Amino acid sequence: MVASLWPVDSDAAAELMVSFHRHRLSQLSAAQALRLAQVEMINSSDVRYRHPYYWAPFLAIGSVAHN
């Protein structure tokens, strides 16, 4: 499960979740997929999404299994 620690912008959350699920499809663990999605946000062409407010509240909770 991926959870947010505080309310976030819905457009930024959608972008992060699409990236997260794309990485999960390549058989990465939830933690690895989330990390890559967050790094993509940090390097986003949309400068506002680089701010931690948009990507930092998300964390993976639960199993570390790849599936």
N, CA, C and O atoms as a GROMACS GRO file, in nm:
protein
  268
    1MET      N    1   0.084  -0.116   0.000
    1MET     CA    2   0.000   0.000   0.000
    1MET      C    3   0.090   0.124   0.000
    1MET      O    4   0.194   0.126   0.065
    2VAL      N    5   0.048   0.224  -0.072
    2VAL     CA    6   0.117   0.353  -0.071
    2VAL      C    7   0.022   0.452  -0.005
    2VAL      O    8  -0.095   0.462  -0.042
    3ALA      N    9   0.073   0.525   0.092
    3ALA     CA   10  -0.008   0.620   0.166
    3ALA      C   11   0.059   0.757   0.166
    3ALA      O   12   0.180   0.770   0.146
    4SER      N   13  -0.023   0.859   0.189
    4SER     CA   14   0.027   0.996   0.198
    4SER      C   15   0.017   1.044   0.342
    4SER      O   16  -0.083   1.018   0.410
    5LEU      N   17   0.119   1.114   0.389
    5LEU     CA   18   0.120   1.165   0.525
    5LEU      C   19   0.043   1.296   0.540
    5LEU      O   20   0.007   1.334   0.651
    6TRP      N   21   0.017   1.365   0.429
    6TRP     CA   22  -0.061   1.488   0.432
    6TRP      C   23  -0.134   1.504   0.300
    6TRP      O   24  -0.096   1.442   0.200
    7PRO      N   25  -0.238   1.587   0.298
    7PRO     CA   26  -0.312   1.610   0.172
    7PRO      C   27  -0.218   1.669   0.067
    7PRO      O   28  -0.136   1.756   0.096
    8VAL      N   29  -0.231   1.620  -0.055
    8VAL     CA   30  -0.144   1.665  -0.163
    8VAL      C   31  -0.226   1.708  -0.284
    8VAL      O   32  -0.345   1.677  -0.295
    9ASP      N   33  -0.161   1.780  -0.371
    9ASP     CA   34  -0.220   1.823  -0.497
    9ASP      C   35  -0.262   1.700  -0.578
    9ASP      O   36  -0.180   1.610  -0.597
   10SER      N   37  -0.385   1.695  -0.626
   10SER     CA   38  -0.434   1.575  -0.695
   10SER      C   39  -0.364   1.552  -0.828
   10SER      O   40  -0.343   1.436  -0.866
   11ASP      N   41  -0.326   1.657  -0.900
   11ASP     CA   42  -0.254   1.639  -1.026
   11ASP      C   43  -0.116   1.580  -1.002
   11ASP      O   44  -0.072   1.491  -1.076
   12ALA      N   45  -0.048   1.628  -0.900
   12ALA     CA   46   0.085   1.575  -0.868
   12ALA      C   47   0.075   1.430  -0.821
   12ALA      O   48   0.157   1.346  -0.858
   13ALA      N   49  -0.026   1.401  -0.738
   13ALA     CA   50  -0.045   1.264  -0.690
   13ALA      C   51  -0.075   1.170  -0.806
   13ALA      O   52  -0.025   1.057  -0.810
   14ALA      N   53  -0.156   1.215  -0.901
   14ALA     CA   54  -0.187   1.132  -1.018
   14ALA      C   55  -0.061   1.102  -1.098
   14ALA      O   56  -0.040   0.988  -1.139
   15GLU      N   57   0.021   1.203  -1.120
   15GLU     CA   58   0.146   1.184  -1.195
   15GLU      C   59   0.238   1.086  -1.122
   15GLU      O   60   0.298   0.998  -1.184
   16LEU      N   61   0.249   1.102  -0.991
   16LEU     CA   62   0.334   1.012  -0.913
   16LEU      C   63   0.282   0.869  -0.918
   16LEU      O   64   0.360   0.775  -0.931
   17MET      N   65   0.150   0.851  -0.906
   17MET     CA   66   0.092   0.716  -0.904
   17MET      C   67   0.104   0.646  -1.041
   17MET      O   68   0.126   0.526  -1.047
   18VAL      N   69   0.090   0.721  -1.148
   18VAL     CA   70   0.108   0.662  -1.282
   18VAL      C   71   0.251   0.612  -1.296
   18VAL      O   72   0.274   0.501  -1.345
   19SER      N   73   0.345   0.694  -1.255
   19SER     CA   74   0.485   0.654  -1.261
   19SER      C   75   0.511   0.535  -1.169
   19SER      O   76   0.581   0.441  -1.208
   20PHE      N   77   0.456   0.537  -1.048
   20PHE     CA   78   0.471   0.427  -0.953
   20PHE      C   79   0.421   0.296  -1.014
   20PHE      O   80   0.492   0.195  -1.009
   21HIS      N   81   0.302   0.296  -1.070
   21HIS     CA   82   0.245   0.173  -1.126
   21HIS      C   83   0.322   0.127  -1.250
   21HIS      O   84   0.333   0.006  -1.274
   22ARG      N   85   0.373   0.219  -1.327
   22ARG     CA   86   0.457   0.181  -1.441
   22ARG      C   87   0.581   0.105  -1.392
   22ARG      O   88   0.619   0.004  -1.452
   23HIS      N   89   0.641   0.152  -1.286
   23HIS     CA   90   0.758   0.084  -1.231
   23HIS      C   91   0.721  -0.050  -1.167
   23HIS      O   92   0.798  -0.146  -1.174
   24ARG      N   93   0.604  -0.058  -1.105
   24ARG     CA   94   0.559  -0.185  -1.046
   24ARG      C   95   0.541  -0.290  -1.155
   24ARG      O   96   0.567  -0.408  -1.132
   25LEU      N   97   0.496  -0.249  -1.273
   25LEU     CA   98   0.477  -0.343  -1.384
   25LEU      C   99   0.609  -0.405  -1.428
   25LEU      O  100   0.610  -0.513  -1.488
   26SER      N  101   0.719  -0.338  -1.399
   26SER     CA  102   0.850  -0.394  -1.434
   26SER      C  103   0.906  -0.479  -1.320
   26SER      O  104   1.026  -0.502  -1.312
   27GLN      N  105   0.817  -0.524  -1.232
   27GLN     CA  106   0.849  -0.619  -1.125
   27GLN      C  107   0.936  -0.562  -1.013
   27GLN      O  108   1.002  -0.637  -0.941
   28LEU      N  109   0.936  -0.431  -0.996
   28LEU     CA  110   1.006  -0.372  -0.882
   28LEU      C  111   0.918  -0.383  -0.758
   28LEU      O  112   0.796  -0.391  -0.769
   29SER      N  113   0.979  -0.382  -0.641
   29SER     CA  114   0.901  -0.380  -0.517
   29SER      C  115   0.830  -0.245  -0.508
   29SER      O  116   0.864  -0.150  -0.578
   30ALA      N  117   0.731  -0.238  -0.420
   30ALA     CA  118   0.659  -0.112  -0.403
   30ALA      C  119   0.753  -0.001  -0.359
   30ALA      O  120   0.743   0.112  -0.407
   31ALA      N  121   0.845  -0.032  -0.267
   31ALA     CA  122   0.939   0.069  -0.219
   31ALA      C  123   1.030   0.119  -0.331
   31ALA      O  124   1.054   0.238  -0.343
   32GLN      N  125   1.080   0.027  -0.412
   32GLN     CA  126   1.168   0.065  -0.524
   32GLN      C  127   1.091   0.147  -0.628
   32GLN      O  128   1.141   0.247  -0.678
   33ALA      N  129   0.970   0.103  -0.659
   33ALA     CA  130   0.888   0.174  -0.758
   33ALA      C  131   0.854   0.314  -0.709
   33ALA      O  132   0.857   0.410  -0.787
   34LEU      N  133   0.821   0.326  -0.581
   34LEU     CA  134   0.789   0.458  -0.526
   34LEU      C  135   0.911   0.548  -0.529
   34LEU      O  136   0.901   0.666  -0.565
   35ARG      N  137   1.025   0.495  -0.491
   35ARG     CA  138   1.148   0.575  -0.493
   35ARG      C  139   1.176   0.629  -0.633
   35ARG      O  140   1.208   0.746  -0.649
   36LEU      N  141   1.166   0.543  -0.734
   36LEU     CA  142   1.191   0.588  -0.871
   36LEU      C  143   1.089   0.693  -0.915
   36LEU      O  144   1.124   0.790  -0.982
   37ALA      N  145   0.963   0.673  -0.877
   37ALA     CA  146   0.860   0.772  -0.911
   37ALA      C  147   0.890   0.906  -0.845
   37ALA      O  148   0.871   1.012  -0.905
   38GLN      N  149   0.936   0.901  -0.720
   38GLN     CA  150   0.971   1.025  -0.650
   38GLN      C  151   1.091   1.093  -0.715
   38GLN      O  152   1.094   1.215  -0.728
   39VAL      N  153   1.190   1.015  -0.754
   39VAL     CA  154   1.308   1.073  -0.822
   39VAL      C  155   1.265   1.138  -0.953
   39VAL      O  156   1.317   1.244  -0.989
   40GLU      N  157   1.172   1.075  -1.024
   40GLU     CA  158   1.122   1.136  -1.148
   40GLU      C  159   1.054   1.270  -1.119
   40GLU      O  160   1.067   1.364  -1.197
   41MET      N  161   0.981   1.278  -1.007
   41MET     CA  162   0.918   1.404  -0.971
   41MET      C  163   1.024   1.510  -0.940
   41MET      O  164   1.010   1.626  -0.980
   42ILE      N  165   1.129   1.470  -0.870
   42ILE     CA  166   1.237   1.563  -0.836
   42ILE      C  167   1.301   1.620  -0.962
   42ILE      O  168   1.343   1.736  -0.965
   43ASN      N  169   1.309   1.538  -1.066
   43ASN     CA  170   1.371   1.580  -1.192
   43ASN      C  171   1.269   1.622  -1.297
   43ASN      O  172   1.302   1.632  -1.415
   44SER      N  173   1.147   1.647  -1.255
   44SER     CA  174   1.038   1.680  -1.347
   44SER      C  175   1.064   1.809  -1.425
   44SER      O  176   1.131   1.900  -1.376
   45SER      N  177   1.010   1.814  -1.545
   45SER     CA  178   1.019   1.938  -1.623
   45SER      C  179   0.926   2.045  -1.563
   45SER      O  180   0.944   2.164  -1.588
   46ASP      N  181   0.828   2.002  -1.485
   46ASP     CA  182   0.739   2.094  -1.414
   46ASP      C  183   0.807   2.129  -1.281
   46ASP      O  184   0.804   2.049  -1.187
   47VAL      N  185   0.867   2.247  -1.273
   47VAL     CA  186   0.949   2.284  -1.158
   47VAL      C  187   0.875   2.279  -1.025
   47VAL      O  188   0.937   2.253  -0.922
   48ARG      N  189   0.747   2.304  -1.024
   48ARG     CA  190   0.677   2.302  -0.895
   48ARG      C  191   0.673   2.162  -0.837
   48ARG      O  192   0.671   2.147  -0.715
   49TYR      N  193   0.672   2.059  -0.921
   49TYR     CA  194   0.668   1.921  -0.871
   49TYR      C  195   0.802   1.878  -0.812
   49TYR      O  196   0.811   1.772  -0.750
   50ARG      N  197   0.905   1.957  -0.830
   50ARG     CA  198   1.035   1.925  -0.772
   50ARG      C  199   1.036   1.950  -0.620
   50ARG      O  200   1.119   1.894  -0.548
   51HIS      N  201   0.945   2.032  -0.573
   51HIS     CA  202   0.938   2.064  -0.431
   51HIS      C  203   0.890   1.942  -0.353
   51HIS      O  204   0.797   1.873  -0.396
   52PRO      N  205   0.952   1.914  -0.238
   52PRO     CA  206   0.915   1.796  -0.159
   52PRO      C  207   0.767   1.789  -0.121
   52PRO      O  208   0.715   1.680  -0.098
   53TYR      N  209   0.699   1.902  -0.115
   53TYR     CA  210   0.555   1.900  -0.083
   53TYR      C  211   0.479   1.802  -0.172
   53TYR      O  212   0.385   1.737  -0.127
   54TYR      N  213   0.520   1.792  -0.298
   54TYR     CA  214   0.446   1.712  -0.395
   54TYR      C  215   0.480   1.564  -0.394
   54TYR      O  216   0.397   1.482  -0.434
   55TRP      N  217   0.599   1.527  -0.351
   55TRP     CA  218   0.640   1.386  -0.358
   55TRP      C  219   0.681   1.324  -0.225
   55TRP      O  220   0.679   1.202  -0.211
   56ALA      N  221   0.718   1.406  -0.126
   56ALA     CA  222   0.772   1.353   0.000
   56ALA      C  223   0.670   1.284   0.091
   56ALA      O  224   0.710   1.198   0.169
   57PRO      N  225   0.540   1.318   0.086
   57PRO     CA  226   0.450   1.257   0.185
   57PRO      C  227   0.418   1.110   0.159
   57PRO      O  228   0.358   1.044   0.244
   58PHE      N  229   0.457   1.058   0.044
   58PHE     CA  230   0.420   0.921   0.009
   58PHE      C  231   0.518   0.820   0.065
   58PHE      O  232   0.640   0.839   0.058
   59LEU      N  233   0.463   0.711   0.120
   59LEU     CA  234   0.548   0.602   0.166
   59LEU      C  235   0.480   0.469   0.140
   59LEU      O  236   0.357   0.458   0.139
   60ALA      N  237   0.563   0.369   0.119
   60ALA     CA  238   0.514   0.234   0.095
   60ALA      C  239   0.503   0.163   0.229
   60ALA      O  240   0.595   0.168   0.311
   61ILE      N  241   0.390   0.098   0.252
   61ILE     CA  242   0.365   0.030   0.377
   61ILE      C  243   0.329  -0.115   0.346
   61ILE      O  244   0.248  -0.142   0.257
   62GLY      N  245   0.389  -0.208   0.420
   62GLY     CA  246   0.351  -0.348   0.404
   62GLY      C  247   0.461  -0.432   0.346
   62GLY      O  248   0.579  -0.406   0.366
   63SER      N  249   0.421  -0.534   0.275
   63SER     CA  250   0.511  -0.636   0.222
   63SER      C  251   0.618  -0.578   0.130
   63SER      O  252   0.595  -0.481   0.058
   64VAL      N  253   0.734  -0.640   0.135
   64VAL     CA  254   0.842  -0.600   0.046
   64VAL      C  255   0.850  -0.693  -0.075
   64VAL      O  256   0.946  -0.687  -0.152
   65ALA      N  257   0.751  -0.778  -0.092
   65ALA     CA  258   0.749  -0.872  -0.204
   65ALA      C  259   0.740  -0.797  -0.336
   65ALA      O  260   0.685  -0.686  -0.342
   66HIS      N  261   0.793  -0.857  -0.441
   66HIS     CA  262   0.791  -0.794  -0.572
   66HIS      C  263   0.656  -0.804  -0.640
   66HIS      O  264   0.631  -0.728  -0.733
   67ASN      N  265   0.569  -0.891  -0.599
   67ASN     CA  266   0.440  -0.907  -0.668
   67ASN      C  267   0.328  -0.850  -0.589
   67ASN      O  268   0.213  -0.855  -0.633
   0.00000   0.00000   0.00000
